[in-house]
């Protein structure tokens, strides 16, 4: 099982600095997912900035979230 998210910070260009429970901080680029219908709402800058951590992963309102394994495996150190 991969580490879980414990904190998040919003960067420009649909990127996030994500802190994990294994003490790593990595950059997760959401722009690769913005063409998928469920994630198109994240194109709105104010909505994107409303990201929060819940249950070890990144979430937004309206049930938009990412699997914690995806966040870890697709992020870069």
C-alpha positions, 0 to 999 in steps of 0.5 A, spaced: 500 500 500 502 506 498 503 512 503 496 516 504 496 524 503 496 528 510 497 535 507 496 539 500 498 546 497 496 549 491 501 551 485 500 554 479 498 550 472 494 545 476 499 542 480 499 541 487 505 540 493 502 533 496 505 531 503 504 524 505 505 520 511 511 517 509 514 524 510 515 525 502 513 531 499 511 530 491 508 534 486 502 532 483 500 535 476 492 535 475 493 537 468 493 530 465 486 529 467 482 535 465 480 532 459 476 527 463 469 529 464 469 528 471 475 532 472 473 538 467 470 542 473 477 542 476 479 547 470 475 553 474 481 556 478 477 557 484 474 550 484 481 547 484 484 551 489 478 548 494 482 542 494 482 539 501 485 532 504 480 527 507 481 520 508 488 520 506 487 523 499 485 529 495 478 531 495 473 537 492 466 538 493 461 534 488 465 528 490 471 529 485 477 526 488 483 522 486 485 515 488 491 516 493 495 510 490 494 515 483 496 521 487 502 518 489 504 513 483 503 519 478 507 525 483 514 526 482 519 528 487 
